Amino acid sequence: MSVLTGTAAIIVTFNRAAKLTKVLDALDRQVVRPEVIWVVDNASTDGTGDLVLARARQMPAIRYLRLPGNLGGAGGFHAGLKAAYAQGANYFWLSDDDAYPEPDALRVLQEEMTGFQARHGWRPAFACSRVEWTDGSLCEMNTPRPAWDWPRFLCDGSAPVLVESCSFVSVLIPRWAVKEHGLPIADYFIWFDDVEYTSRLSRSYPGIFCPRSRVVHDIASNRGVHFGQLRESDLWKYRYGTRNEASFRRREGGIAGLAGYAFRVHRQMKDADVPWRLRRRIYASILRGAGFRPGIERV
């Protein structure tokens, strides 16, 4: 089976030099290597720049893009995808600085994408990997959302499944989808930028989840995004995520969509008896999201 050509990997990083080293090691071990590796640095202060430049002498495919400040994951992926698109890449493999792909992760994504189109005549808008936690279990925060007809092409346990959104931990995106739908929303900063973007790509056709492509996500605990688990230490991320999703729900579903989202968040916090001091901050973020109208940049 033919594989894709002109693939650019895009890794966004911020002050994780040690983990980034493992990511670059994993990329160097790929059976099918990306032609270019963009390391987008959110103005790290831990020596990341020196590390990447030194590593580039061993891996000529590396391109280093240092941003003027910390623009978050959303700003980083926006900048990296924009740079890789301008350079002429045909496919873009997005992932995090703490996610280690297995050696055949990219090859499987490539083969599944080309194979799906050859078998069914439809062009998947993206292809995403199975993301596992450090113990081999499914990483809850990186679980893709299935399309309503997800089993349509499912023949066995290893076949791709239709999904309408996924995280930015190991997702392969074709150039045509970026040209048609633009770039990720940089103003989101962090959280929900990946779901919004892949949902936008799915307007053309859903993506595919490829369980044979595996990536290990090296995060502290295996927890999904659930408002019943809200803690003071996580509040800042939940506030970004709530604002961003509220904006998305208003854009896509109007007041009814926003109200439905607000009620789900309220029920999760109420059922878990989340302290009121935290609930109030989340409610305020929903209100901010109702009026948050970030633009979508086209390429």
C-alpha contacts under 8 A as a table, 3 or more apart, distances in Angstrom:
res1	aa1	res2	aa2	distance
1	M	111	E	7.00
1	M	115	G	7.60
2	S	111	E	7.30
2	S	114	T	7.50
3	V	107	R	7.54
3	V	110	Q	5.70
3	V	111	E	5.82
3	V	114	T	6.96
4	L	7	T	7.14
4	L	91	Y	7.62
4	L	110	Q	5.88
4	L	111	E	7.86
4	L	114	T	7.54
5	T	90	N	6.91
5	T	91	Y	7.52
6	G	34	P	7.43
6	G	35	E	6.04
6	G	36	V	7.97
6	G	88	G	7.90
6	G	89	A	5.01
6	G	90	N	5.15
6	G	91	Y	6.26
7	T	34	P	5.08
7	T	35	E	5.64
7	T	36	V	6.75
7	T	89	A	5.84
7	T	90	N	6.00
7	T	91	Y	4.57
7	T	92	F	5.66
7	T	93	W	7.00
8	A	34	P	5.56
8	A	35	E	5.98
8	A	36	V	4.67
8	A	37	I	5.67
8	A	38	W	7.01
8	A	84	A	6.55
8	A	89	A	6.02
8	A	90	N	7.83
8	A	91	Y	6.22
8	A	92	F	4.93
8	A	93	W	6.06
9	A	34	P	6.04
9	A	36	V	6.21
9	A	37	I	4.64
9	A	38	W	5.93
9	A	92	F	5.80
9	A	93	W	4.47
9	A	94	L	5.93
9	A	95	S	7.72
10	I	37	I	6.04
10	I	38	W	4.75
10	I	39	V	6.13
10	I	40	V	7.21
10	I	77	F	7.32
10	I	80	G	6.09
10	I	81	L	7.05
10	I	92	F	6.94
10	I	93	W	5.94
10	I	94	L	4.84
10	I	95	S	6.39
11	I	37	I	7.57
11	I	38	W	6.17
11	I	39	V	4.97
11	I	40	V	6.04
11	I	77	F	7.85
11	I	80	G	7.94
11	I	94	L	6.23
11	I	95	S	5.32
11	I	96	D	5.49
11	I	97	D	6.04
12	V	39	V	6.02
12	V	40	V	4.70
12	V	41	D	6.12
12	V	42	N	7.37
12	V	73	G	6.53
12	V	76	G	5.68
12	V	77	F	6.45
12	V	80	G	7.75
12	V	95	S	7.20
12	V	96	D	5.77
12	V	97	D	6.06
13	T	16	R	6.61
13	T	20	L	7.32
13	T	39	V	7.19
13	T	40	V	6.14
13	T	41	D	5.12
13	T	42	N	6.17
13	T	44	S	7.73
13	T	73	G	7.94
13	T	96	D	6.96
13	T	97	D	5.20
14	F	17	A	8.00
14	F	41	D	6.01
14	F	42	N	5.24
14	F	43	A	6.90
14	F	44	S	5.09
14	F	70	N	7.75
14	F	97	D	7.92
15	N	44	S	4.89
15	N	45	T	6.27
15	N	46	D	5.44
15	N	47	G	7.94
15	N	48	T	6.74
16	R	19	K	5.50
16	R	20	L	5.93
16	R	46	D	7.52
16	R	48	T	7.36
16	R	97	D	7.02
16	R	98	D	7.79
17	A	20	L	4.98
17	A	21	T	6.19
17	A	46	D	6.80
17	A	47	G	7.00
17	A	48	T	5.14
17	A	51	L	7.23
18	A	21	T	5.29
18	A	22	K	6.93
19	K	22	K	5.17
19	K	23	V	6.43
19	K	97	D	6.39
19	K	98	D	5.44
20	L	23	V	4.91
20	L	24	L	6.24
20	L	97	D	5.07
20	L	98	D	6.43
21	T	24	L	5.22
21	T	25	D	6.20
22	K	25	D	4.93
22	K	26	A	6.16
22	K	98	D	7.94
22	K	100	Y	6.90
23	V	26	A	5.05
23	V	27	L	6.25
23	V	97	D	6.35
23	V	98	D	6.72
23	V	99	A	6.44
23	V	100	Y	5.26
23	V	101	P	7.62
24	L	27	L	5.00
24	L	28	D	6.11
25	D	28	D	5.08
25	D	29	R	6.40
26	A	29	R	5.12
26	A	30	Q	6.60
26	A	100	Y	5.90
26	A	101	P	6.01
26	A	102	E	6.98
26	A	103	P	6.84
27	L	30	Q	5.35
27	L	33	R	6.82
27	L	34	P	7.90
27	L	101	P	7.25
27	L	103	P	7.69
28	D	33	R	6.97
28	D	59	M	7.76
29	R	33	R	7.71
29	R	103	P	5.59
30	Q	33	R	5.13
30	Q	102	E	7.43
30	Q	103	P	4.32
30	Q	104	D	5.90
30	Q	105	A	7.36
30	Q	106	L	7.11
30	Q	107	R	7.91
31	V	103	P	5.67
31	V	104	D	5.48
31	V	106	L	7.90
31	V	107	R	6.75
32	V	104	D	7.18
32	V	106	L	6.56
32	V	107	R	5.51
33	R	106	L	7.53
34	P	37	I	6.62
34	P	61	A	7.95
35	E	61	A	6.16
36	V	61	A	4.64
36	V	62	I	6.03
36	V	63	R	7.10
37	I	61	A	5.62
37	I	62	I	4.58
37	I	63	R	5.89
38	W	62	I	5.93
38	W	63	R	4.77
38	W	64	Y	6.00
38	W	65	L	7.03
38	W	80	G	6.67
38	W	84	A	7.46
39	V	52	V	7.74
39	V	62	I	7.08
39	V	63	R	6.17
39	V	64	Y	5.08
39	V	65	L	6.08
39	V	80	G	7.79
40	V	64	Y	6.30
40	V	65	L	4.78
40	V	66	R	5.89
40	V	67	L	7.19
40	V	76	G	6.08
40	V	77	F	7.74
40	V	79	A	7.68
40	V	80	G	6.08
41	D	44	S	6.25
41	D	48	T	7.67
41	D	49	G	7.55
41	D	64	Y	7.54
41	D	65	L	6.07
41	D	66	R	4.64
41	D	67	L	5.96
41	D	76	G	7.42
42	N	66	R	6.37
42	N	67	L	5.31
42	N	68	P	7.42
42	N	69	G	5.90
42	N	70	N	4.47
42	N	71	L	6.20
42	N	72	G	6.89
42	N	76	G	6.66
43	A	66	R	6.10
43	A	67	L	5.63
43	A	68	P	6.15
43	A	69	G	5.07
43	A	70	N	5.62
44	S	47	G	7.08
44	S	48	T	6.18
44	S	49	G	7.52
44	S	70	N	7.84
45	T	48	T	7.13
47	G	50	D	5.48
47	G	51	L	6.33
48	T	51	L	5.04
48	T	52	V	6.16
49	G	52	V	5.26
49	G	53	L	6.16
49	G	64	Y	7.86
49	G	66	R	7.74
50	D	53	L	5.23
50	D	54	A	6.06
51	L	54	A	5.25
51	L	55	R	6.10
52	V	55	R	4.98
52	V	56	A	6.02
52	V	62	I	7.93
52	V	64	Y	6.98
53	L	56	A	5.04
53	L	57	R	6.91
53	L	64	Y	7.25
54	A	57	R	5.60
54	A	58	Q	7.46
55	R	58	Q	5.34
55	R	59	M	6.13
55	R	62	I	7.96
56	A	59	M	4.68
56	A	60	P	5.33
56	A	61	A	7.17
56	A	62	I	5.32
56	A	63	R	7.51
57	R	60	P	6.04
59	M	62	I	6.02
65	L	80	G	7.64
67	L	70	N	7.09
67	L	71	L	7.65
67	L	76	G	7.82
71	L	74	A	7.04
71	L	75	G	4.68
71	L	76	G	6.19
71	L	186	A	7.56
71	L	189	F	6.00
72	G	75	G	5.35
72	G	76	G	6.10
72	G	189	F	4.55
72	G	190	I	5.52
73	G	76	G	5.00
73	G	77	F	6.08
73	G	189	F	6.03
73	G	190	I	5.38
73	G	191	W	7.89
74	A	77	F	5.39
74	A	78	H	6.10
74	A	184	P	6.74
74	A	185	I	6.41
74	A	186	A	4.85
74	A	187	D	7.06
74	A	188	Y	5.90
74	A	189	F	4.75
74	A	190	I	5.53
74	A	191	W	7.70
74	A	193	D	5.76
74	A	194	D	7.80
75	G	78	H	5.04
75	G	79	A	6.14
75	G	185	I	7.33
75	G	186	A	4.08
75	G	187	D	6.78
75	G	188	Y	7.62
75	G	189	F	5.87
76	G	79	A	5.19
76	G	80	G	6.01
76	G	186	A	7.55
77	F	80	G	4.99
77	F	81	L	5.80
77	F	94	L	7.67
77	F	184	P	6.96
77	F	186	A	7.78
78	H	81	L	5.44
78	H	82	K	6.07
78	H	183	L	5.91
78	H	184	P	5.23
78	H	185	I	6.74
78	H	186	A	5.66
79	A	82	K	5.14
79	A	83	A	6.17
80	G	83	A	5.17
80	G	84	A	6.12
81	L	84	A	5.14
81	L	85	Y	5.93
81	L	92	F	7.28
81	L	183	L	7.18
82	K	85	Y	5.19
82	K	86	A	6.17
82	K	183	L	7.13
82	K	299	V	7.45
83	A	86	A	5.15
83	A	87	Q	6.24
84	A	87	Q	5.04
84	A	88	G	6.55
84	A	89	A	5.92
84	A	92	F	7.62
85	Y	88	G	5.22
85	Y	89	A	5.61
85	Y	90	N	7.65
85	Y	175	R	7.42
86	A	89	A	7.71
89	A	92	F	7.09
89	A	175	R	7.26
90	N	174	P	6.11
90	N	175	R	4.91
91	Y	172	L	6.72
91	Y	173	I	5.60
91	Y	174	P	4.46
91	Y	175	R	5.46
92	F	171	V	7.99
92	F	172	L	5.52
92	F	173	I	5.10
92	F	174	P	6.40
92	F	175	R	7.38
93	W	170	S	6.39
93	W	171	V	5.59
93	W	172	L	4.39
93	W	173	I	6.45
94	L	168	F	5.81
94	L	169	V	6.51
94	L	170	S	5.44
94	L	171	V	5.39
94	L	172	L	6.49
95	S	99	A	6.87
95	S	168	F	5.42
95	S	169	V	4.23
95	S	170	S	4.63
95	S	171	V	6.85
96	D	99	A	5.47
96	D	168	F	7.11
96	D	169	V	5.66
96	D	170	S	7.72
98	D	217	H	6.06
98	D	218	D	5.40
98	D	219	I	7.21
99	A	169	V	6.86
99	A	215	V	6.38
99	A	216	V	5.50
99	A	217	H	4.34
99	A	218	D	5.96
100	Y	215	V	5.46
100	Y	216	V	5.09
100	Y	217	H	6.46
100	Y	218	D	7.71
101	P	104	D	7.84
101	P	105	A	5.75
101	P	106	L	7.98
101	P	170	S	7.76
101	P	214	R	6.16
101	P	215	V	4.11
101	P	216	V	6.28
102	E	105	A	5.27
102	E	213	S	7.46
102	E	214	R	5.75
102	E	215	V	5.76
102	E	216	V	7.74
103	P	106	L	7.71
104	D	107	R	5.17
104	D	108	V	6.09
104	D	213	S	6.82
105	A	108	V	5.45
105	A	109	L	6.46
105	A	129	S	7.32
105	A	212	R	7.62
105	A	213	S	4.35
105	A	214	R	5.67
105	A	215	V	7.07
106	L	109	L	5.14
106	L	110	Q	6.17
106	L	213	S	7.09
107	R	110	Q	5.14
107	R	111	E	6.13
108	V	111	E	5.11
108	V	112	E	5.93
108	V	210	C	7.61
108	V	212	R	6.71
108	V	213	S	5.49
109	L	112	E	5.23
109	L	113	M	6.10
109	L	127	A	6.04
109	L	128	C	6.99
109	L	129	S	7.19
109	L	172	L	6.89
109	L	210	C	6.67
109	L	213	S	6.33
110	Q	113	M	5.28
110	Q	114	T	6.30
110	Q	172	L	7.88
111	E	114	T	5.33
111	E	115	G	5.67
112	E	115	G	4.97
112	E	116	F	5.78
112	E	127	A	7.74
112	E	160	P	7.24
112	E	210	C	7.09
113	M	116	F	5.32
113	M	117	Q	6.49
113	M	123	R	7.78
113	M	124	P	6.66
113	M	126	F	7.83
113	M	127	A	6.45
113	M	208	I	7.79
114	T	117	Q	5.36
114	T	118	A	6.19
115	G	118	A	5.03
115	G	119	R	6.09
116	F	119	R	5.25
116	F	120	H	5.92
116	F	121	G	7.46
116	F	122	W	7.25
116	F	123	R	7.59
116	F	124	P	7.63
117	Q	120	H	5.35
117	Q	121	G	4.73
117	Q	122	W	5.01
117	Q	123	R	5.33
117	Q	124	P	7.23
118	A	121	G	5.76
118	A	122	W	8.00
122	W	205	Y	7.59
123	R	205	Y	6.85
124	P	127	A	6.99
124	P	205	Y	5.82
124	P	206	P	5.85
124	P	207	G	4.87
124	P	208	I	6.45
125	A	173	I	6.57
125	A	174	P	6.92
125	A	177	A	6.00
125	A	201	L	5.74
125	A	202	S	5.93
125	A	204	S	6.79
125	A	205	Y	5.66
125	A	206	P	5.83
125	A	207	G	4.92
125	A	208	I	7.99
126	F	171	V	6.65
126	F	172	L	5.50
126	F	173	I	4.62
126	F	174	P	6.72
126	F	198	T	7.61
126	F	201	L	7.68
126	F	206	P	7.48
126	F	207	G	4.50
126	F	208	I	6.40
127	A	171	V	5.62
127	A	172	L	5.11
127	A	173	I	6.75
127	A	207	G	5.52
127	A	208	I	4.80
127	A	209	F	5.90
127	A	210	C	6.77
128	C	166	C	7.06
128	C	169	V	7.98
128	C	170	S	5.87
128	C	171	V	4.24
128	C	172	L	6.22
128	C	207	G	7.60
128	C	208	I	6.38
128	C	209	F	5.03
128	C	210	C	5.95
128	C	213	S	7.88
129	S	169	V	7.83
129	S	170	S	5.74
129	S	171	V	6.51
129	S	209	F	6.13
129	S	210	C	5.25
129	S	211	P	6.01
129	S	212	R	7.41
129	S	213	S	4.87
129	S	214	R	5.58
129	S	215	V	6.72
130	R	138	L	7.49
130	R	143	T	7.91
130	R	209	F	7.20
130	R	210	C	6.44
130	R	211	P	4.83
130	R	212	R	7.11
130	R	213	S	5.97
130	R	214	R	4.92
130	R	215	V	6.35
131	V	138	L	6.23
131	V	139	C	5.62
131	V	142	N	6.28
131	V	143	T	7.38
131	V	169	V	7.30
131	V	170	S	7.86
131	V	214	R	5.93
131	V	215	V	4.89
131	V	216	V	5.87
131	V	217	H	6.49
132	E	135	D	7.61
132	E	136	G	5.37
132	E	137	S	5.42
132	E	138	L	4.51
132	E	139	C	4.63
132	E	214	R	7.13
132	E	215	V	6.02
132	E	216	V	4.82
132	E	217	H	5.97
133	W	136	G	5.43
133	W	137	S	5.50
133	W	138	L	6.01
133	W	139	C	4.78
133	W	216	V	5.61
133	W	217	H	5.26
133	W	218	D	6.51
133	W	219	I	7.38
133	W	222	N	6.51
134	T	137	S	7.46
134	T	216	V	6.09
134	T	217	H	6.53
134	T	218	D	5.93
134	T	219	I	7.79
136	G	216	V	7.65
138	L	143	T	7.58
139	C	142	N	5.62
139	C	143	T	6.63
139	C	217	H	7.20
139	C	222	N	6.02
139	C	223	R	7.67
139	C	224	G	7.90
140	E	143	T	5.51
140	E	222	N	6.20
140	E	223	R	5.78
140	E	224	G	4.70
141	M	222	N	7.45
141	M	223	R	6.21
141	M	224	G	4.12
141	M	225	V	6.14
142	N	166	C	6.90
142	N	167	S	5.47
142	N	169	V	7.09
142	N	224	G	7.79
143	T	166	C	6.74
143	T	167	S	7.40
144	P	163	V	6.48
144	P	164	E	7.65
144	P	165	S	5.73
144	P	166	C	4.20
144	P	167	S	6.76
144	P	209	F	7.42
145	R	163	V	5.55
145	R	164	E	5.85
145	R	165	S	5.30
145	R	166	C	6.28
146	P	149	D	7.89
146	P	150	W	5.66
146	P	161	V	7.51
146	P	162	L	6.02
146	P	163	V	3.95
146	P	164	E	5.74
146	P	165	S	7.34
147	A	150	W	4.91
147	A	162	L	5.60
147	A	163	V	4.58
147	A	164	E	5.00
147	A	206	P	7.00
149	D	152	R	5.67
149	D	162	L	7.20
150	W	153	F	7.63
150	W	154	L	7.82
150	W	161	V	5.61
150	W	162	L	4.52
150	W	163	V	6.47
151	P	154	L	4.91
151	P	161	V	6.33
151	P	162	L	7.09
152	R	161	V	7.96
152	R	162	L	7.69
153	F	159	A	7.72
153	F	160	P	7.50
153	F	161	V	7.01
153	F	162	L	7.88
154	L	157	G	7.67
154	L	159	A	5.69
154	L	160	P	6.68
154	L	161	V	6.27
155	C	159	A	6.19
156	D	159	A	5.61
158	S	210	C	7.51
158	S	211	P	6.21
158	S	212	R	6.44
159	A	210	C	7.05
159	A	211	P	7.65
160	P	208	I	5.61
160	P	209	F	5.27
160	P	210	C	4.86
160	P	211	P	7.03
161	V	208	I	5.31
161	V	209	F	5.07
161	V	210	C	6.97
162	L	206	P	6.01
162	L	207	G	5.78
162	L	208	I	4.65
162	L	209	F	6.34
163	V	166	C	7.47
163	V	206	P	5.69
163	V	207	G	5.17
163	V	208	I	5.50
163	V	209	F	6.31
164	E	198	T	6.91
164	E	199	S	5.64
164	E	202	S	5.67
164	E	206	P	5.07
164	E	207	G	5.94
165	S	194	D	7.79
165	S	195	V	5.35
165	S	196	E	7.68
165	S	197	Y	7.90
165	S	198	T	4.86
165	S	199	S	4.99
165	S	202	S	7.36
165	S	206	P	7.92
165	S	207	G	7.21
166	C	171	V	7.77
166	C	194	D	6.63
166	C	195	V	5.71
166	C	198	T	6.34
167	S	170	S	7.73
167	S	171	V	7.41
167	S	194	D	5.13
167	S	195	V	6.17
168	F	171	V	5.89
168	F	194	D	5.49
169	V	217	H	7.98
170	S	215	V	7.21
173	I	177	A	6.96
173	I	178	V	7.58
174	P	177	A	5.65
174	P	178	V	6.95
175	R	178	V	5.24
175	R	179	K	6.21
176	W	179	K	5.05
176	W	180	E	6.11
177	A	180	E	5.11
177	A	181	H	5.98
177	A	182	G	7.82
177	A	201	L	6.22
177	A	204	S	7.92
178	V	181	H	5.28
178	V	182	G	5.05
178	V	183	L	6.42
178	V	201	L	7.79
178	V	299	V	7.49
179	K	182	G	5.77
179	K	298	R	7.24
179	K	299	V	5.98
181	H	200	R	6.77
181	H	201	L	6.18
181	H	298	R	7.03
182	G	296	I	6.61
182	G	297	E	5.66
182	G	298	R	4.17
182	G	299	V	5.80
183	L	197	Y	7.62
183	L	296	I	6.70
183	L	297	E	5.71
183	L	298	R	6.26
183	L	299	V	7.27
184	P	193	D	6.54
184	P	194	D	7.45
184	P	196	E	7.89
184	P	197	Y	5.48
184	P	296	I	7.30
184	P	297	E	7.84
185	I	188	Y	5.90
185	I	193	D	6.40
185	I	197	Y	7.53
185	I	294	P	7.10
185	I	295	G	7.10
185	I	296	I	6.01
185	I	297	E	7.52
186	A	189	F	6.03
186	A	193	D	7.94
187	D	294	P	6.41
188	Y	191	W	7.15
188	Y	192	F	7.55
188	Y	193	D	5.99
188	Y	240	Y	7.22
188	Y	244	N	6.10
188	Y	294	P	7.94
189	F	193	D	7.65
189	F	240	Y	7.48
190	I	193	D	6.57
190	I	237	K	7.12
190	I	240	Y	6.38
190	I	241	G	6.96
191	W	194	D	7.26
191	W	237	K	6.99
191	W	238	Y	7.89
191	W	240	Y	6.44
191	W	241	G	4.80
191	W	244	N	7.49
192	F	195	V	5.09
192	F	196	E	5.99
192	F	241	G	5.70
192	F	244	N	6.32
192	F	245	E	6.37
193	D	196	E	5.27
193	D	197	Y	6.08
193	D	244	N	7.61
194	D	197	Y	5.16
194	D	198	T	6.10
195	V	198	T	5.40
195	V	199	S	5.87
196	E	199	S	5.18
196	E	200	R	6.15
196	E	245	E	7.97
196	E	248	F	7.05
197	Y	200	R	5.02
197	Y	201	L	6.32
198	T	201	L	4.89
198	T	202	S	6.14
198	T	207	G	7.96
199	S	202	S	5.01
199	S	203	R	6.92
200	R	203	R	5.60
201	L	204	S	6.16
201	L	205	Y	7.30
201	L	206	P	7.56
202	S	205	Y	4.77
202	S	206	P	4.43
202	S	207	G	6.43
203	R	206	P	7.21
210	C	213	S	5.73
211	P	214	R	6.68
219	I	222	N	7.23
225	V	229	Q	7.81
226	H	229	Q	5.62
226	H	230	L	7.12
226	H	268	Q	7.28
227	F	230	L	5.10
227	F	265	V	6.32
227	F	268	Q	5.51
227	F	269	M	5.47
228	G	268	Q	4.99
228	G	269	M	4.78
228	G	270	K	7.72
228	G	271	D	7.15
228	G	272	A	4.92
228	G	273	D	7.59
228	G	274	V	6.55
229	Q	272	A	7.61
229	Q	274	V	7.98
230	L	234	D	6.54
230	L	235	L	6.76
230	L	238	Y	7.72
230	L	269	M	7.84
230	L	274	V	7.03
230	L	278	L	7.86
231	R	234	D	5.33
231	R	235	L	6.15
231	R	278	L	7.88
232	E	235	L	5.16
232	E	278	L	7.25
233	S	236	W	7.44
234	D	237	K	5.64
234	D	238	Y	6.37
235	L	238	Y	5.07
235	L	239	R	6.05
235	L	278	L	7.43
236	W	239	R	5.23
236	W	240	Y	6.61
237	K	240	Y	5.27
237	K	241	G	6.17
238	Y	241	G	4.90
238	Y	242	T	5.84
238	Y	282	I	7.47
239	R	242	T	5.15
239	R	243	R	6.12
239	R	281	R	7.30
239	R	282	I	5.92
239	R	285	S	5.68
240	Y	243	R	5.25
240	Y	244	N	6.08
240	Y	285	S	7.51
241	G	244	N	5.13
241	G	245	E	6.03
242	T	245	E	5.27
242	T	246	A	5.88
242	T	282	I	6.89
242	T	285	S	5.95
242	T	286	I	5.87
242	T	289	G	7.25
243	R	246	A	5.25
243	R	247	S	6.20
243	R	285	S	4.95
243	R	286	I	5.31
243	R	287	L	7.64
243	R	288	R	6.07
243	R	289	G	4.13
243	R	290	A	7.72
243	R	292	F	7.62
244	N	247	S	5.18
244	N	248	F	6.28
244	N	289	G	6.05
244	N	292	F	7.86
245	E	248	F	4.87
245	E	249	R	6.01
245	E	289	G	7.32
246	A	249	R	5.12
246	A	250	R	6.13
246	A	258	L	5.91
246	A	261	Y	7.01
246	A	262	A	7.62
246	A	286	I	5.62
246	A	287	L	7.96
246	A	289	G	4.84
246	A	290	A	5.95
247	S	250	R	5.21
247	S	251	R	6.15
247	S	258	L	7.84
247	S	289	G	4.48
247	S	290	A	5.38
247	S	291	G	6.99
247	S	292	F	5.59
247	S	293	R	6.75
248	F	251	R	5.03
248	F	252	E	6.05
249	R	252	E	5.20
249	R	253	G	5.44
249	R	254	G	6.85
249	R	257	G	5.19
249	R	258	L	5.06
249	R	261	Y	7.09
250	R	253	G	5.36
250	R	254	G	4.42
250	R	255	I	5.85
250	R	256	A	7.82
250	R	257	G	5.86
250	R	258	L	4.93
250	R	290	A	6.33
251	R	254	G	5.87
252	E	257	G	7.21
253	G	256	A	6.18
253	G	257	G	4.19
253	G	258	L	6.86
254	G	257	G	5.35
254	G	258	L	6.38
255	I	258	L	5.06
255	I	259	A	5.98
256	A	259	A	5.07
256	A	260	G	6.13
257	G	260	G	5.22
257	G	261	Y	6.32
258	L	261	Y	5.19
258	L	262	A	6.14
258	L	290	A	7.37
259	A	262	A	5.04
259	A	263	F	6.13
260	G	263	F	5.20
260	G	264	R	6.35
261	Y	264	R	5.21
261	Y	265	V	6.34
262	A	265	V	5.22
262	A	266	H	6.11
262	A	283	Y	7.99
262	A	286	I	6.97
263	F	266	H	4.95
263	F	267	R	6.10
264	R	267	R	5.18
264	R	268	Q	6.28
265	V	268	Q	5.30
265	V	269	M	6.37
266	H	269	M	5.34
266	H	270	K	5.99
267	R	270	K	5.02
267	R	271	D	5.84
268	Q	271	D	5.37
268	Q	272	A	6.27
269	M	272	A	5.27
269	M	273	D	5.97
269	M	274	V	5.14
269	M	279	R	7.03
270	K	273	D	4.94
270	K	274	V	6.32
271	D	274	V	7.93
274	V	278	L	6.93
274	V	279	R	6.70
275	P	278	L	5.59
275	P	279	R	6.41
276	W	279	R	4.80
276	W	280	R	6.00
277	R	280	R	5.55
277	R	281	R	6.85
278	L	281	R	5.35
278	L	282	I	6.55
279	R	282	I	5.13
279	R	283	Y	6.18
280	R	283	Y	5.09
280	R	284	A	6.18
281	R	284	A	5.11
281	R	285	S	6.33
282	I	285	S	4.99
282	I	286	I	6.38
283	Y	286	I	5.13
283	Y	287	L	6.47
284	A	287	L	5.13
284	A	288	R	6.31
285	S	288	R	4.97
285	S	289	G	6.10
286	I	289	G	4.98
286	I	290	A	6.32
287	L	290	A	5.14
287	L	291	G	7.12
288	R	291	G	5.66
288	R	292	F	6.20
289	G	292	F	4.76
